[in-house]
Amino acid sequence: MWGTELYNLIMSFSPVKIALVCHHNADPDAVGSAYAMKFLIKCLFPNVESKIIVPMGISIPSKRLLEKLNFHDLHEKLEDYVNMVILIDTCSLVQLGSLGDLIKQSSTPLVVIDHHEPLDELSQRSNLMIVDADSSSTAEIVYTIFRELTVNMSSKVAFALLTGLIYDSKRFILASQRTFMAALHLISYGADYSEALEILSIDMDMSERIARLKGAQRAKIFKVKNWLVAVSHVSSFEASVARALMDLGADVAFVAGSSGREVRVSSRSSSHFYNSTGIHLGRDVMEKVGKFIGGGGGGHATAAGANGKGEVNEVLNLCIKLISEKLS
């Protein structure tokens, strides 16, 4: 049981300070799960201090969530006296920037709580992996830990988890029976479903709309077997542009962006594509892309990404090659 394993590990190391670390541009699933884990640790270990670390900032929906929770105690750096690290919703140390290198080189006990397929280096470095790729979100996993340890959550914690669950399940598009049961229980704890939707319903600003239009304008379309694969490049909002290309009719979309030698690529595919081909974007494509560009990559079956150093066109060509090889 995840809860028991986590409890026993914390007991065995007796940490004084625990860092709850979220990935870059931390989304509501990461932030909401970290907020809930901070509450859980306080309930189980009153003398243990925990801090939420966001080394590369948080997203706009996450800011709205924390404002609703009236919580602003976020930190950017990992302090020297932290003696346990729990990675939240993070499958690769590359997602943490320079902090990832620090964690990799240290001997501080490491726990990973995530619903993405983890990279091998993270699996080898960690003391405990609480990972379930079948969960809709990390929030769903954290909710399960609460249930296993029979810890009652506050209405604020329930709201944080419900918002994260709704966000990462794409408003229950990527949901199982277990997801709906978790949402029902969170609402019974006092989480307001309509308020969670309101937080996540943010109109796109002008820059994101421009990026989407430019991405569509620059898109190249390939027919691989009976599937339409779209690739494009923008300077920002890669994930949003990938979603837009999917809405326009692509079965698979790859969108890359760069800043100097730093390159990012975001990928999306339809559930129909995944169910028909079995191609897992995180495992079969983005992990390999991440290694190719000297960084890291991974994610879900239908939504994944990679970061590293390289040329945009080179990365996009590799994505097409990997998909073509898999389909062949």
Number of C-alpha atoms within 10 A of each C-alpha: 10 18 18 11 14 19 15 11 17 19 11 9 11 13 20 15 17 23 24 26 28 27 26 18 18 25 23 30 27 32 34 29 33 31 22 23 24 19 19 20 17 14 14 13 16 10 12 16 15 22 21 24 25 23 23 19 18 19 15 15 21 24 19 16 25 18 12 15 16 10 11 10 10 15 17 13 14 20 12 6 11 17 17 21 23 24 25 29 25 28 26 26 23 21 22 21 14 12 18 15 12 13 17 15 9 10 12 15 20 23 23 25 26 26 24 25 22 25 19 11 13 18 17 10 19 18 14 18 21 19 19 17 16 15 21 27 28 29 37 28 27 24 24 17 22 17 14 13 16 10 14 13 19 15 17 20 26 26 27 30 33 29 33 29 32 26 22 22 19 13 13 15 11 16 18 14 7 14 20 15 12 21 23 14 14 24 16 12 17 15 23 18 16 9 14 21 15 13 19 19 10 11 8 10 8 9 10 16 16 15 19 23 15 16 26 20 11 14 18 13 14 15 12 14 9 8 13 16 25 27 26 25 27 21 15 19 20 26 23 19 31 30 22 19 27 21 11 11 13 22 21 27 29 29 31 29 23 20 10 9 11 15 20 28 28 25 30 29 24 19 15 11 17 16 12 9 11 14 18 20 27 26 19 16 26 27 25 21 25 22 14 17 20 14 22 23 33 28 27 20 25 20 21 24 26 29 27 21 18 18 17 21 14 10 24 20 12 16 24 20 13 17 17 15 10 13 14 8
